[in-house]
Amino acid sequence: MAAFTAKDVQELRRATGAGMMDAKKALVDSDGDHDAAAQLLREKGLAKAASRQDRDSNDGAVAIAVSDSAAALVELSCETDFSAKADDFVGLANELAELVLADGPDAVATKADAIDDLKISKKENIELGTVVRVVAADGQTIDSYLHTQDGRGVNGVVVVASGVDAETLHAIALHIAFAKPTVLHRDQVDPDAVARERAALLDITKAEGKPEKAWEKIVEGRLGAWFKETVLLEQGLHGDKASVQDTIGDGEIISFTQAYIGS
């Protein structure tokens, strides 16, 4: 039998987070070699983690990193808020955002082992969600907003504009966070979805007994309200009557990106 002490088992447990019996068995199977035992436990943990991949991961953390002309947004998902609020989880999300800001979205691959280790220690399905790096071109400005809760980001926005002052642009970033538009322009909405909504609104209008000559105008008015639910430029800024497009005047919103927990 491999020679090792109770202290060896304790040190292996501390290093890997494994249970006492698992740590002891790993040391037996590896002839008392600490590093080999740790690798055995990691492989065992990853095998268990693979079986959790079909479990919902609707919690997590959103992190943003910003420079003068670029921003990175990263979403790291997990199963419970207990894990999402932990320092190691939030720290990794922030580290990933800094990596993406510096080196682009593919840089997250360098942290694959760290993500795997979290899967093992948390015993949850942990996955990367949104991973984006946004760069502002010459003459464009960039703004971001991160809503935090219990020490971790839960709703992040990055928006790029041209000809929009900093105060207004930040107000738009805040608006996006809570209004949750899905597209910038009306023509970006799925045409099939528009056709289905128009047909449904026509049926509703007919059922209400509205005069036939008014159907088209009523439906278009209601369709406009439907567009305001998803189209950023048509939404009233913070619920005001003035739309985002009216607010920016001759300015232009180039793009926006949002990630929020539970999306």
C-alpha positions in Angstrom: 0.0 0.0 0.0 1.2 3.5 -0.8 2.9 5.3 2.1 1.2 8.6 3.0 -0.1 10.3 6.2 -3.3 11.9 7.3 -1.5 15.3 6.7 -1.0 14.3 3.1 -4.7 13.6 2.7 -5.5 16.9 4.4 -3.1 18.9 2.1 -4.6 17.2 -1.0 -8.1 18.0 0.2 -7.1 21.6 0.7 -5.6 21.9 -2.7 -8.4 20.2 -4.6 -11.6 20.6 -2.6 -12.1 16.9 -2.7 -13.8 14.9 0.1 -11.6 12.9 2.5 -12.4 9.5 1.1 -11.8 10.7 -2.5 -8.5 12.2 -1.6 -7.4 9.1 0.2 -8.3 6.9 -2.7 -6.5 9.1 -5.1 -3.3 8.9 -3.1 -3.7 5.1 -2.9 -4.2 4.9 -6.7 -1.2 7.2 -7.4 1.2 5.5 -4.9 1.2 8.6 -2.6 2.2 11.0 -5.4 0.5 14.3 -4.5 0.5 15.8 -8.0 -0.6 12.6 -9.7 -3.4 12.3 -7.1 -4.5 15.9 -7.7 -4.7 15.1 -11.5 -6.7 12.0 -10.8 -9.2 14.0 -8.8 -9.3 16.7 -11.4 -10.1 14.2 -14.1 -12.8 12.6 -11.9 -14.3 16.0 -11.3 -14.3 16.9 -15.0 -16.1 13.7 -15.8 -18.8 14.6 -13.2 -18.9 18.1 -14.6 -19.6 16.8 -18.1 -22.7 15.1 -16.8 -24.1 18.4 -15.6 -23.9 20.1 -19.0 -27.6 19.7 -19.6 -28.5 21.4 -16.4 -29.8 25.0 -16.6 -27.3 27.7 -15.8 -29.5 30.7 -15.4 -27.4 32.6 -12.8 -23.9 34.0 -13.0 -22.0 37.2 -13.4 -21.4 39.9 -16.0 -18.1 41.7 -16.2 -17.0 44.8 -18.2 -13.5 46.1 -18.9 -13.1 49.5 -20.6 -10.3 51.5 -22.2 -10.4 54.8 -24.0 -11.5 53.3 -27.3 -12.6 49.8 -26.6 -14.7 47.7 -24.1 -15.1 44.0 -23.4 -18.2 42.4 -22.0 -18.1 38.8 -20.6 -20.9 36.7 -19.2 -20.0 33.7 -17.0 -23.1 31.6 -16.1 -23.7 29.1 -13.3 -26.6 27.4 -11.6 -27.0 29.3 -8.3 -26.6 32.8 -7.0 -24.5 31.3 -4.2 -21.8 30.4 -6.7 -22.3 33.6 -8.7 -21.6 35.8 -5.7 -18.4 34.0 -4.6 -15.2 35.9 -4.9 -13.5 33.3 -7.0 -16.3 33.3 -9.5 -16.6 37.1 -9.8 -12.8 37.3 -9.9 -12.6 35.0 -12.9 -15.4 36.9 -14.7 -13.5 40.1 -14.3 -10.2 38.5 -15.3 -11.9 37.2 -18.5 -13.2 40.7 -19.3 -9.7 42.2 -19.0 -8.2 39.4 -21.2 -10.8 40.0 -23.9 -10.2 43.8 -23.7 -6.5 43.2 -24.2 -6.4 40.4 -26.7 -9.9 39.8 -28.1 -12.7 37.2 -27.6 -10.4 34.2 -28.4 -8.3 35.0 -25.3 -10.9 33.3 -23.1 -9.5 30.0 -24.3 -6.4 30.6 -22.1 -8.7 30.3 -19.1 -10.3 27.0 -20.0 -8.6 25.2 -17.1 -9.7 27.9 -14.6 -13.3 27.5 -15.8 -13.0 23.7 -15.5 -11.7 24.0 -12.0 -14.7 26.1 -11.1 -17.0 23.5 -12.5 -15.3 21.0 -10.2 -15.2 23.1 -7.0 -18.7 24.5 -7.4 -20.2 21.2 -8.7 -22.3 23.2 -11.2 -22.7 23.6 -14.9 -20.5 26.7 -15.5 -20.3 28.1 -19.0 -19.3 31.2 -20.9 -22.2 33.2 -22.3 -21.8 36.5 -24.2 -18.1 37.3 -25.0 -17.7 40.6 -26.9 -15.0 43.1 -27.6 -16.2 46.4 -29.0 -13.9 49.0 -30.6 -14.8 52.6 -31.3 -13.5 53.9 -34.6 -12.1 57.4 -35.1 -14.7 60.0 -34.2 -16.8 57.6 -32.2 -17.3 57.4 -28.5 -18.0 54.4 -26.3 -19.8 54.1 -23.0 -20.8 51.3 -20.7 -23.0 50.6 -17.7 -22.8 47.6 -15.3 -25.6 47.1 -12.8 -24.3 45.2 -9.7 -26.1 43.1 -7.2 -24.6 41.3 -4.2 -21.1 42.2 -5.4 -21.3 40.9 -8.9 -22.4 42.4 -12.2 -25.9 41.2 -13.3 -26.7 43.5 -16.3 -24.1 45.0 -18.6 -24.3 47.3 -21.6 -21.7 48.7 -24.0 -22.9 51.3 -26.5 -21.0 53.1 -29.3 -22.1 56.4 -30.9 -21.0 59.3 -33.1 -22.0 62.9 -32.4 -23.6 62.1 -29.1 -22.4 63.9 -25.9 -21.1 61.9 -23.1 -24.0 62.6 -20.7 -26.6 61.6 -23.2 -24.7 58.5 -24.2 -24.5 57.3 -20.7 -28.2 58.0 -20.2 -28.8 55.8 -23.2 -26.6 53.1 -21.8 -28.7 53.2 -18.6 -31.9 53.1 -20.6 -30.7 50.0 -22.5 -29.9 48.2 -19.3 -33.5 48.4 -18.1 -35.6 48.6 -21.3 -33.7 45.7 -22.8 -34.1 46.5 -26.6 -33.0 43.7 -28.9 -32.3 45.7 -32.0 -31.1 49.1 -33.0 -33.3 49.8 -36.1 -36.8 48.6 -37.1 -35.5 46.9 -40.2 -33.5 44.6 -38.0 -36.6 42.9 -36.6 -37.3 39.5 -38.1 -39.8 40.1 -41.0 -41.7 36.9 -40.2 -42.2 38.1 -36.6 -43.5 41.4 -38.0 -45.9 39.6 -40.3 -47.2 37.4 -37.5 -47.7 40.4 -35.2 -49.5 42.4 -37.9 -51.9 39.5 -38.6 -52.6 39.1 -34.9 -53.3 42.8 -34.4 -55.6 42.8 -37.4 -57.6 39.9 -35.9 -57.8 41.8 -32.6 -58.9 45.0 -34.3 -61.6 43.1 -36.3 -62.8 41.3 -33.2 -63.2 44.7 -31.4 -65.7 45.7 -34.1 -63.7 48.6 -35.4 -64.9 50.0 -38.8 -63.1 48.4 -41.7 -61.8 51.6 -43.2 -59.9 52.3 -39.9 -58.3 48.9 -39.7 -55.1 49.7 -41.4 -54.4 52.9 -39.4 -55.3 51.2 -36.1 -53.1 48.2 -36.9 -50.1 50.3 -37.9 -50.5 52.3 -34.7 -50.5 49.2 -32.6 -47.6 47.8 -34.6 -45.6 50.9 -33.8 -46.2 50.3 -30.1 -45.0 46.8 -30.5 -41.8 47.9 -32.3 -41.1 50.2 -29.3 -40.8 47.2 -27.1 -37.7 46.0 -29.0 -36.3 48.8 -31.2 -33.9 51.0 -29.3 -34.2 54.1 -31.5 -38.0 54.1 -31.2 -38.1 53.7 -27.4 -38.8 56.7 -25.2 -35.6 57.5 -23.3 -36.3 56.4 -19.7 -40.0 56.2 -20.6 -40.2 59.8 -21.8 -42.3 60.8 -24.9 -39.1 61.8 -26.8 -37.6 58.8 -28.4 -33.9 57.9 -28.3 -33.7 59.0 -31.9 -35.3 62.3 -31.1 -32.9 62.7 -28.1 -29.7 62.2 -30.1 -30.8 64.5 -33.0 -28.2 64.4 -35.7 -26.0 62.0 -33.7 -25.9 58.3 -34.4 -25.9 55.1 -32.3 -23.5 52.8 -34.0 -24.1 49.7 -32.0 -25.0 48.3 -28.6 -24.4 45.0 -26.8 -26.1 43.8 -23.6 -25.9 40.8 -21.4 -27.9 40.2 -18.3 -28.4 37.3 -15.9 -31.6 35.4 -16.7 -31.7 36.3 -20.3 
